[in-house]
Amino acid sequence: MTLTEAQFRNDLVKTGIAQVGHLYRDSSVPTNWPPEQFDCSVFMHWLNAKHGVNIDSGKLESLPWPPPEPRPWHKYQGYTLDQQYAAHQHPSSTVAYSSLKPGDRLYYDKPGEHHVVMFIGNNKVVHAAGTDYGVIISALPGTYGFGGKSLTMCVSATRFAMAVGYKFSAAPPVVTPPPVKPPTALPTVFMSHILSAIAKDGPAAQGHTTYKAEVLLVESGLQSEGLLAASLVDGSAGTASFGPGSAYQKWQVRLGYTGADADGVPGVASLTTLGKKHGFNVV
C-alpha cells in the first residue's frame, strides 16, 4: 500500500516508540540473538528499512529483518557516517533544525564518536542511547549535546525517501465545509395582539389596523394555504380574515376542528401550526 507522507512519518514514529525498552547492542560486539537489540545507527537503519528505504546506501529497498545470524559476528553495515554520506548524495533531503518534523533524523558528531536520533514531535526524540539505557525517549537536544557531540545534519525522512525513489500517495483534498449560517430568527406573533386586533379592527372602518405587522403574517399564511385572496392581505383583522365564515375558520376546519372550536378566532394550537408552516413563532 502506498502511503501519504503523513502516514509514512506516523508509521516511523509509531514503530520507533514501540521499541522503547529494547536492549542496546554495539554493532561491532558479538552478543546473543535475537537481533532486536540496537546501537543508534542500526536502530535508524532498521526503522527505515522496515518501511522500504535503505538509509545507509541511499536506495529504495526493503531489507530482510531479522538478518541471518552472523557466525562469527561482523559489524553491521549501518553506521552513522554511512548514513550521513548517503544523505549528502541527496542534498534536497537535509533540513534545518527549526524545520524538523516527526520521523526526521538528527546526527551528532565529535572526533571518533557519533550518534543519531529520530525526532518524534513534542520536543522528544527516540534513540538507542547506550548499554545502560537501551532504546529510550528523551528530550530533543539542541545543536550541542550527547556527551559533547555537536549537531552535524538533520535529514528529512520523507525528502530522503522521495530522493531515492519512494512514491508517496497524494493526501486527500481538504474539504472545507461551507460556513454555517446562523438560523434566521423568526418573527413573533403574539396571541394577545391578534385577539386585540380582531376585537378592534372588525367593528372599525374598512382598513383599520391595530397590530398590522403581526396580522399580515397570519394573513399571508392563510393566503399561502389558498384560503384568503391576495387583495385581502392588508394587515387589518377584518371579517374576511377572522370570525364566522372567514379564511381562519376554513383553516380550523382543515385542521379538523368543529363546532365552537372552529369559530374563526385563532387558538394557540391552530395558530402555532400555521406559524410553523409559514415562518413565524406564536407566543
ROTI-132228 format. One record per residue (C-alpha): residue in three letters; x, y, z; residue number from 1. Coordinates in pm, 1 decimal, decimal comma, m for minus. Each point is the difference from the previous one (the first is absolute). Example, Ala and Ser with C-alpha at 12.3 -4.5 7.8 and 13.67 -1.06 7.14 Angstrom:
REM residues 2
node residu = ALA | u = 1230,0 | v = m450,0 | w = 780,0 | num = 1
node residu = SER | u = 137,0 | v = 344,0 | w = m66,0 | num = 2
***
This chain:
REM residues 283
node residu = MET | u = 0,0 | v = 0,0 | w = 0,0 | num = 1
node residu = THR | u = 133,4 | v = 340,4 | w = m94,2 | num = 2
node residu = LEU | u = 4,9 | v = 239,6 | w = 292,3 | num = 3
node residu = THR | u = m38,9 | v = 373,4 | w = 20,0 | num = 4
node residu = GLU | u = 292,7 | v = 192,0 | w = 145,6 | num = 5
node residu = ALA | u = m193,1 | v = 47,5 | w = 324,1 | num = 6
node residu = GLN | u = m72,2 | v = m374,2 | w = 26,8 | num = 7
node residu = PHE | u = 365,4 | v = m85,0 | w = m68,9 | num = 8
node residu = ARG | u = 115,5 | v = 232,4 | w = 277,4 | num = 9
node residu = ASN | u = m264,8 | v = m127,7 | w = 237,2 | num = 10
node residu = ASP | u = 103,2 | v = m361,7 | w = m65,4 | num = 11
node residu = LEU | u = 367,9 | v = 78,8 | w = 61,6 | num = 12
node residu = VAL | u = m78,5 | v = 167,6 | w = 330,3 | num = 13
node residu = LYS | u = m244,7 | v = m269,9 | w = 109,3 | num = 14
node residu = THR | u = 252,0 | v = m276,2 | w = m80,7 | num = 15
node residu = GLY | u = 282,2 | v = 185,2 | w = 174,3 | num = 16
node residu = ILE | u = m195,0 | v = 59,6 | w = 318,3 | num = 17
node residu = ALA | u = m102,1 | v = m367,4 | w = 6,2 | num = 18
node residu = GLN | u = 367,7 | v = m95,7 | w = 42,3 | num = 19
node residu = VAL | u = 45,0 | v = 197,8 | w = 322,5 | num = 20
node residu = GLY | u = 146,8 | v = m234,4 | w = 260,6 | num = 21
node residu = HIS | u = 192,8 | v = m217,3 | w = m246,1 | num = 22
node residu = LEU | u = 362,9 | v = m62,2 | w = 86,4 | num = 23
node residu = TYR | u = 296,0 | v = 185,4 | w = m143,3 | num = 24
node residu = ARG | u = 259,4 | v = m201,1 | w = m190,5 | num = 25
node residu = ASP | u = 312,6 | v = 142,7 | w = m155,9 | num = 26
node residu = SER | u = m6,5 | v = m106,3 | w = m361,2 | num = 27
node residu = SER | u = 364,0 | v = m108,3 | w = 16,7 | num = 28
node residu = VAL | u = m32,1 | v = m223,0 | w = 308,0 | num = 29
node residu = PRO | u = m125,6 | v = m360,3 | w = m18,1 | num = 30
node residu = THR | u = m304,9 | v = m62,4 | w = 215,9 | num = 31
node residu = ASN | u = m287,4 | v = m235,6 | w = 45,0 | num = 32
node residu = TRP | u = m277,3 | v = m3,0 | w = m256,8 | num = 33
node residu = PRO | u = m271,3 | v = 122,0 | w = m78,0 | num = 34
node residu = PRO | u = 107,6 | v = 306,1 | w = m193,1 | num = 35
node residu = GLU | u = m265,2 | v = 240,6 | w = 135,8 | num = 36
node residu = GLN | u = 278,3 | v = 153,9 | w = 204,5 | num = 37
node residu = PHE | u = 139,2 | v = 313,5 | w = m151,0 | num = 38
node residu = ASP | u = 270,5 | v = 253,5 | w = 2,7 | num = 39
node residu = CYS | u = m105,7 | v = 346,5 | w = m119,0 | num = 40
node residu = SER | u = 84,0 | v = m41,3 | w = m368,7 | num = 41
node residu = VAL | u = m143,1 | v = m351,0 | w = m27,8 | num = 42
node residu = PHE | u = m319,1 | v = 127,4 | w = 162,9 | num = 43
node residu = MET | u = m41,3 | v = 273,1 | w = m263,7 | num = 44
node residu = HIS | u = 88,6 | v = m244,7 | w = m276,6 | num = 45
node residu = TRP | u = m253,7 | v = m251,6 | w = 129,0 | num = 46
node residu = LEU | u = m283,1 | v = 252,4 | w = 35,1 | num = 47
node residu = ASN | u = 32,1 | v = 127,1 | w = m355,7 | num = 48
node residu = ALA | u = 74,0 | v = m340,2 | w = m155,0 | num = 49
node residu = LYS | u = m326,8 | v = m128,4 | w = 145,5 | num = 50
node residu = HIS | u = m168,9 | v = 262,0 | w = m213,6 | num = 51
node residu = GLY | u = 195,3 | v = m69,1 | w = m316,6 | num = 52
node residu = VAL | u = 283,8 | v = 254,1 | w = 11,7 | num = 53
node residu = ASN | u = 366,0 | v = m90,5 | w = 48,4 | num = 54
node residu = ILE | u = 145,3 | v = 313,2 | w = 157,0 | num = 55
node residu = ASP | u = 354,8 | v = m145,4 | w = 2,2 | num = 56
node residu = SER | u = 32,8 | v = m46,5 | w = m373,7 | num = 57
node residu = GLY | u = m256,0 | v = 255,5 | w = m110,1 | num = 58
node residu = LYS | u = m210,4 | v = m260,2 | w = m179,1 | num = 59
node residu = LEU | u = m364,2 | v = m88,8 | w = m15,3 | num = 60
node residu = GLU | u = m3,7 | v = m355,6 | w = 126,0 | num = 61
node residu = SER | u = m169,3 | v = m189,6 | w = 275,4 | num = 62
node residu = LEU | u = 271,0 | v = m197,3 | w = 180,8 | num = 63
node residu = PRO | u = m81,6 | v = m324,4 | w = 180,5 | num = 64
node residu = TRP | u = m24,2 | v = 13,7 | w = 375,7 | num = 65
node residu = PRO | u = 120,9 | v = m176,1 | w = 196,5 | num = 66
node residu = PRO | u = 308,0 | v = m66,2 | w = m207,1 | num = 67
node residu = PRO | u = 152,1 | v = m348,3 | w = 24,3 | num = 68
node residu = GLU | u = 199,5 | v = m43,9 | w = 318,4 | num = 69
node residu = PRO | u = 368,0 | v = 77,9 | w = m72,3 | num = 70
node residu = ARG | u = 260,7 | v = m258,0 | w = 99,8 | num = 71
node residu = PRO | u = 227,0 | v = 149,9 | w = 112,3 | num = 72
node residu = TRP | u = m158,2 | v = 341,2 | w = 55,1 | num = 73
node residu = HIS | u = 100,5 | v = 268,0 | w = m247,9 | num = 74
node residu = LYS | u = m62,3 | v = 366,9 | w = 38,4 | num = 75
node residu = TYR | u = m336,6 | v = 83,5 | w = m146,6 | num = 76
node residu = GLN | u = 32,2 | v = 220,4 | w = m306,3 | num = 77
node residu = GLY | u = m228,8 | v = 274,3 | w = 129,4 | num = 78
node residu = TYR | u = 207,5 | v = 279,3 | w = 152,3 | num = 79
node residu = THR | u = m61,8 | v = 369,5 | w = 52,1 | num = 80
node residu = LEU | u = 276,1 | v = 114,9 | w = m235,8 | num = 81
node residu = ASP | u = m135,6 | v = m226,8 | w = m275,7 | num = 82
node residu = GLN | u = m344,8 | v = 146,2 | w = 55,2 | num = 83
node residu = GLN | u = 128,4 | v = 355,0 | w = m5,3 | num = 84
node residu = TYR | u = 195,4 | v = m70,4 | w = m316,9 | num = 85
node residu = ALA | u = m314,8 | v = m139,8 | w = m163,0 | num = 86
node residu = ALA | u = m194,3 | v = 312,3 | w = 102,5 | num = 87
node residu = HIS | u = 272,8 | v = 223,8 | w = m142,2 | num = 88
node residu = GLN | u = m54,7 | v = m169,8 | w = m335,7 | num = 89
node residu = HIS | u = m356,1 | v = 137,0 | w = 12,6 | num = 90
node residu = PRO | u = 38,8 | v = 361,4 | w = 117,1 | num = 91
node residu = SER | u = m373,2 | v = 62,9 | w = m27,5 | num = 92
node residu = SER | u = m53,1 | v = m239,4 | w = 290,9 | num = 93
node residu = THR | u = 172,6 | v = 216,4 | w = 261,9 | num = 94
node residu = VAL | u = m206,8 | v = 246,1 | w = 201,9 | num = 95
node residu = ALA | u = 54,8 | v = 268,6 | w = 260,9 | num = 96
node residu = TYR | u = m23,0 | v = m85,2 | w = 369,3 | num = 97
node residu = SER | u = m289,1 | v = 245,2 | w = 25,2 | num = 98
node residu = SER | u = m192,7 | v = m187,8 | w = m271,4 | num = 99
node residu = LEU | u = 1,7 | v = m348,3 | w = 154,9 | num = 100
node residu = LYS | u = m305,0 | v = m220,5 | w = m39,9 | num = 101
node residu = PRO | u = m76,1 | v = m333,9 | w = 169,4 | num = 102
node residu = GLY | u = 207,8 | v = m277,9 | w = m155,1 | num = 103
node residu = ASP | u = 295,4 | v = 224,5 | w = m91,4 | num = 104
node residu = ARG | u = 354,7 | v = m100,1 | w = 105,5 | num = 105
node residu = LEU | u = 258,6 | v = 207,5 | w = 185,6 | num = 106
node residu = TYR | u = 370,7 | v = m91,8 | w = m15,9 | num = 107
node residu = TYR | u = 246,8 | v = 107,6 | w = 272,6 | num = 108
node residu = ASP | u = 376,8 | v = m36,4 | w = m27,8 | num = 109
node residu = LYS | u = 333,6 | v = 65,7 | w = 159,9 | num = 110
node residu = PRO | u = 330,6 | v = m161,9 | w = m97,4 | num = 111
node residu = GLY | u = m37,7 | v = m374,7 | w = 33,7 | num = 112
node residu = GLU | u = m352,3 | v = 12,2 | w = 144,8 | num = 113
node residu = HIS | u = m334,4 | v = 22,0 | w = m178,0 | num = 114
node residu = HIS | u = m366,7 | v = m19,9 | w = 85,6 | num = 115
node residu = VAL | u = m334,1 | v = 11,8 | w = m183,2 | num = 116
node residu = VAL | u = m352,2 | v = 50,1 | w = 134,3 | num = 117
node residu = MET | u = m348,9 | v = 27,2 | w = m149,0 | num = 118
node residu = PHE | u = m224,0 | v = 295,5 | w = 74,7 | num = 119
node residu = ILE | u = m349,0 | v = m113,0 | w = 107,2 | num = 120
node residu = GLY | u = m164,7 | v = 337,0 | w = 65,5 | num = 121
node residu = ASN | u = m76,6 | v = 192,5 | w = 319,2 | num = 122
node residu = ASN | u = 371,8 | v = 75,7 | w = 46,8 | num = 123
node residu = LYS | u = 79,7 | v = m370,7 | w = 44,9 | num = 124
node residu = VAL | u = 228,8 | v = m249,6 | w = m174,4 | num = 125
node residu = VAL | u = 24,5 | v = m379,5 | w = 5,0 | num = 126
node residu = HIS | u = 341,5 | v = m165,0 | w = m27,2 | num = 127
node residu = ALA | u = 222,0 | v = m287,0 | w = 110,7 | num = 128
node residu = ALA | u = 182,0 | v = 191,8 | w = 271,2 | num = 129
node residu = GLY | u = 264,2 | v = m243,1 | w = 124,1 | num = 130
node residu = THR | u = 58,1 | v = m318,1 | w = 198,3 | num = 131
node residu = ASP | u = m138,6 | v = 148,7 | w = 321,4 | num = 132
node residu = TYR | u = m319,3 | v = 125,2 | w = m161,7 | num = 133
node residu = GLY | u = m100,9 | v = m199,0 | w = m307,8 | num = 134
node residu = VAL | u = m264,4 | v = 159,4 | w = m220,5 | num = 135
node residu = ILE | u = m151,6 | v = 302,3 | w = 174,0 | num = 136
node residu = ILE | u = m191,2 | v = 320,3 | w = m57,4 | num = 137
node residu = SER | u = 172,2 | v = 315,4 | w = 113,8 | num = 138
node residu = ALA | u = m21,9 | v = 375,5 | w = m44,7 | num = 139
node residu = LEU | u = 94,7 | v = 142,5 | w = m337,8 | num = 140
node residu = PRO | u = 358,5 | v = 120,9 | w = 41,6 | num = 141
node residu = GLY | u = 111,4 | v = 328,8 | w = m139,7 | num = 142
node residu = THR | u = 277,0 | v = 34,6 | w = m254,3 | num = 143
node residu = TYR | u = 251,1 | v = m107,0 | w = 261,5 | num = 144
node residu = GLY | u = m59,0 | v = m305,7 | w = 214,1 | num = 145
node residu = PHE | u = 50,1 | v = m372,0 | w = 61,7 | num = 146
node residu = GLY | u = 333,3 | v = 0,6 | w = 176,6 | num = 147
node residu = GLY | u = 144,3 | v = 300,2 | w = m176,4 | num = 148
node residu = LYS | u = m101,1 | v = m101,4 | w = m350,8 | num = 149
node residu = SER | u = m124,1 | v = 282,0 | w = m219,2 | num = 150
node residu = LEU | u = m279,9 | v = m13,3 | w = m252,3 | num = 151
node residu = THR | u = 134,3 | v = m79,3 | w = m344,7 | num = 152
node residu = MET | u = m311,8 | v = m33,9 | w = m211,8 | num = 153
node residu = CYS | u = m376,4 | v = m49,8 | w = 4,7 | num = 154
node residu = VAL | u = m155,2 | v = m228,0 | w = m259,8 | num = 155
node residu = SER | u = m363,8 | v = 3,4 | w = m103,8 | num = 156
node residu = ALA | u = m139,6 | v = m354,2 | w = m1,2 | num = 157
node residu = THR | u = m239,7 | v = 71,4 | w = m285,2 | num = 158
node residu = ARG | u = 232,7 | v = 215,6 | w = m212,7 | num = 159
node residu = PHE | u = 266,6 | v = m267,7 | w = 21,3 | num = 160
node residu = ALA | u = m251,7 | v = m270,2 | w = m90,0 | num = 161
node residu = MET | u = m120,7 | v = 200,5 | w = m301,5 | num = 162
node residu = ALA | u = 358,1 | v = 69,3 | w = m107,5 | num = 163
node residu = VAL | u = 67,5 | v = m372,5 | w = m24,6 | num = 164
node residu = GLY | u = m323,8 | v = m69,9 | w = m185,6 | num = 165
node residu = TYR | u = m274,6 | v = m51,8 | w = 256,5 | num = 166
node residu = LYS | u = m337,0 | v = 100,9 | w = m145,9 | num = 167
node residu = PHE | u = m235,3 | v = 142,4 | w = 256,1 | num = 168
node residu = SER | u = m370,2 | v = 8,0 | w = m67,6 | num = 169
node residu = ALA | u = m168,8 | v = 335,8 | w = m7,1 | num = 170
node residu = ALA | u = m178,3 | v = 105,4 | w = 312,3 | num = 171
node residu = PRO | u = m375,1 | v = 19,9 | w = m47,2 | num = 172
node residu = PRO | u = m113,8 | v = 353,5 | w = m71,4 | num = 173
node residu = VAL | u = m109,2 | v = 196,2 | w = 300,5 | num = 174
node residu = VAL | u = m368,9 | v = 63,5 | w = m32,3 | num = 175
node residu = THR | u = m100,0 | v = 319,9 | w = 169,2 | num = 176
node residu = PRO | u = m364,1 | v = m11,2 | w = 92,1 | num = 177
node residu = PRO | u = m199,2 | v = 306,9 | w = m93,9 | num = 178
node residu = PRO | u = m39,7 | v = 244,3 | w = 283,5 | num = 179
node residu = VAL | u = m301,4 | v = m72,3 | w = 210,4 | num = 180
node residu = LYS | u = m235,7 | v = 291,1 | w = m8,7 | num = 181
node residu = PRO | u = m163,0 | v = 74,9 | w = 332,9 | num = 182
node residu = PRO | u = m367,4 | v = m73,8 | w = m11,5 | num = 183
node residu = THR | u = m210,0 | v = 300,5 | w = m85,4 | num = 184
node residu = ALA | u = m212,6 | v = 103,5 | w = 292,2 | num = 185
node residu = LEU | u = m365,8 | v = m45,9 | w = m84,8 | num = 186
node residu = PRO | u = m241,0 | v = 289,0 | w = 57,2 | num = 187
node residu = THR | u = m232,1 | v = m34,2 | w = 295,9 | num = 188
node residu = VAL | u = m377,4 | v = 21,7 | w = 2,2 | num = 189
node residu = PHE | u = m150,9 | v = 65,6 | w = 341,6 | num = 190
node residu = MET | u = m333,6 | v = m172,7 | w = 52,3 | num = 191
node residu = SER | u = m121,3 | v = 290,0 | w = 215,7 | num = 192
node residu = HIS | u = 77,6 | v = 243,0 | w = m282,7 | num = 193
node residu = ILE | u = m194,8 | v = m200,6 | w = m256,4 | num = 194
node residu = LEU | u = m303,0 | v = m25,5 | w = 228,3 | num = 195
node residu = SER | u = 22,3 | v = 372,3 | w = 74,0 | num = 196
node residu = ALA | u = 22,3 | v = 78,2 | w = m371,8 | num = 197
node residu = ILE | u = m309,3 | v = m213,3 | w = m71,6 | num = 198
node residu = ALA | u = m192,0 | v = 179,7 | w = 270,4 | num = 199
node residu = LYS | u = 99,8 | v = 347,4 | w = m127,9 | num = 200
node residu = ASP | u = 36,7 | v = m36,9 | w = m377,2 | num = 201
node residu = GLY | u = m320,6 | v = m198,0 | w = m63,2 | num = 202
node residu = PRO | u = m244,7 | v = 266,7 | w = 121,8 | num = 203
node residu = ALA | u = 209,4 | v = 288,7 | w = m132,3 | num = 204
node residu = ALA | u = m3,6 | v = 156,4 | w = m346,2 | num = 205
node residu = GLN | u = 142,2 | v = m195,5 | w = m288,4 | num = 206
node residu = GLY | u = 381,5 | v = m11,2 | w = 8,9 | num = 207
node residu = HIS | u = 37,3 | v = 70,4 | w = 372,7 | num = 208
node residu = THR | u = 314,5 | v = m164,6 | w = 133,5 | num = 209
node residu = THR | u = 105,1 | v = m62,0 | w = 359,9 | num = 210
node residu = TYR | u = 296,9 | v = m238,9 | w = m18,5 | num = 211
node residu = LYS | u = 55,0 | v = 16,6 | w = m372,1 | num = 212
node residu = ALA | u = 337,1 | v = m183,2 | w = m25,6 | num = 213
node residu = GLU | u = m116,7 | v = m300,0 | w = 200,9 | num = 214
node residu = VAL | u = m339,1 | v = m20,7 | w = m171,1 | num = 215
node residu = LEU | u = 176,9 | v = 11,4 | w = m337,2 | num = 216
node residu = LEU | u = 203,7 | v = m306,6 | w = 97,9 | num = 217
node residu = VAL | u = m314,5 | v = m195,6 | w = 82,4 | num = 218
node residu = GLU | u = m184,6 | v = 119,5 | w = m310,2 | num = 219
node residu = SER | u = 298,3 | v = m85,8 | w = m221,8 | num = 220
node residu = GLY | u = m5,3 | v = m351,9 | w = 142,2 | num = 221
node residu = LEU | u = m371,8 | v = m29,5 | w = m75,6 | num = 222
node residu = GLN | u = 60,1 | v = 127,1 | w = m353,7 | num = 223
node residu = SER | u = 276,6 | v = m260,0 | w = m50,5 | num = 224
node residu = GLU | u = m251,3 | v = m264,4 | w = 106,6 | num = 225
node residu = GLY | u = m237,3 | v = 124,7 | w = m274,2 | num = 226
node residu = LEU | u = m255,4 | v = 118,4 | w = 254,7 | num = 227
node residu = LEU | u = 27,0 | v = 379,8 | w = m36,1 | num = 228
node residu = ALA | u = 14,5 | v = 213,7 | w = m313,3 | num = 229
node residu = ALA | u = 318,6 | v = 202,8 | w = m46,6 | num = 230
node residu = SER | u = m202,0 | v = 322,0 | w = m14,1 | num = 231
node residu = LEU | u = m118,9 | v = m63,7 | w = 356,4 | num = 232
node residu = VAL | u = 350,0 | v = m38,3 | w = 145,4 | num = 233
node residu = ASP | u = 15,2 | v = 353,1 | w = 141,4 | num = 234
node residu = GLY | u = 90,4 | v = m32,1 | w = 367,7 | num = 235
node residu = SER | u = m354,8 | v = 77,6 | w = 112,9 | num = 236
node residu = ALA | u = m156,7 | v = m274,4 | w = 212,8 | num = 237
node residu = GLY | u = m337,5 | v = 34,7 | w = m171,6 | num = 238
node residu = THR | u = m281,7 | v = m245,2 | w = m56,9 | num = 239
node residu = ALA | u = 152,2 | v = m145,3 | w = m317,0 | num = 240
node residu = SER | u = 300,2 | v = m117,1 | w = 197,7 | num = 241
node residu = PHE | u = m151,4 | v = m87,1 | w = 339,9 | num = 242
node residu = GLY | u = m334,7 | v = m96,8 | w = 141,9 | num = 243
node residu = PRO | u = m294,7 | v = m202,3 | w = m135,2 | num = 244
node residu = GLY | u = 33,6 | v = m89,5 | w = m368,6 | num = 245
node residu = SER | u = 355,8 | v = 140,5 | w = m10,5 | num = 246
node residu = ALA | u = 322,6 | v = m134,9 | w = m140,2 | num = 247
node residu = TYR | u = 115,2 | v = m91,8 | w = 350,9 | num = 248
node residu = GLN | u = m317,3 | v = m201,0 | w = 65,1 | num = 249
node residu = LYS | u = 73,7 | v = m196,7 | w = m318,2 | num = 250
node residu = TRP | u = 354,3 | v = m61,9 | w = 136,6 | num = 251
node residu = GLN | u = m145,0 | v = m135,7 | w = 324,4 | num = 252
node residu = VAL | u = m234,8 | v = m230,4 | w = m189,4 | num = 253
node residu = ARG | u = 293,4 | v = m121,5 | w = m210,3 | num = 254
node residu = LEU | u = 176,9 | v = m91,7 | w = 321,9 | num = 255
node residu = GLY | u = m302,4 | v = m203,2 | w = 110,5 | num = 256
node residu = TYR | u = m159,5 | v = 241,1 | w = 245,8 | num = 257
node residu = THR | u = m378,6 | v = 14,4 | w = 22,8 | num = 258
node residu = GLY | u = m270,0 | v = 191,3 | w = 186,1 | num = 259
node residu = ALA | u = 119,7 | v = 266,4 | w = 239,4 | num = 260
node residu = ASP | u = 361,6 | v = m94,3 | w = m73,2 | num = 261
node residu = ALA | u = m47,5 | v = 112,2 | w = m360,4 | num = 262
node residu = ASP | u = m133,0 | v = 350,3 | w = 61,6 | num = 263
node residu = GLY | u = 262,2 | v = 186,5 | w = m203,9 | num = 264
node residu = VAL | u = 174,3 | v = 136,1 | w = 310,1 | num = 265
node residu = PRO | u = 358,5 | v = m128,2 | w = 30,7 | num = 266
node residu = GLY | u = 97,1 | v = m234,2 | w = 279,7 | num = 267
node residu = VAL | u = 356,8 | v = m74,7 | w = 103,8 | num = 268
node residu = ALA | u = 11,8 | v = m345,6 | w = m164,5 | num = 269
node residu = SER | u = m145,6 | v = 100,8 | w = m337,9 | num = 270
node residu = LEU | u = 202,8 | v = 322,1 | w = m20,2 | num = 271
node residu = THR | u = 321,9 | v = m179,1 | w = 98,5 | num = 272
node residu = THR | u = m57,6 | v = m257,6 | w = m274,7 | num = 273
node residu = LEU | u = m46,2 | v = 279,3 | w = m254,2 | num = 274
node residu = GLY | u = 314,3 | v = 173,0 | w = 127,6 | num = 275
node residu = LYS | u = 213,5 | v = m312,7 | w = m29,5 | num = 276
node residu = LYS | u = m105,5 | v = m37,6 | w = m363,6 | num = 277
node residu = HIS | u = 44,0 | v = 363,9 | w = m93,3 | num = 278
node residu = GLY | u = 288,6 | v = 133,7 | w = 202,6 | num = 279
node residu = PHE | u = m108,0 | v = 169,0 | w = 319,1 | num = 280
node residu = ASN | u = 4,1 | v = m83,2 | w = 369,1 | num = 281
node residu = VAL | u = m306,3 | v = 26,1 | w = 220,9 | num = 282
node residu = VAL | u = 21,4 | v = 121,7 | w = 356,9 | num = 283
***
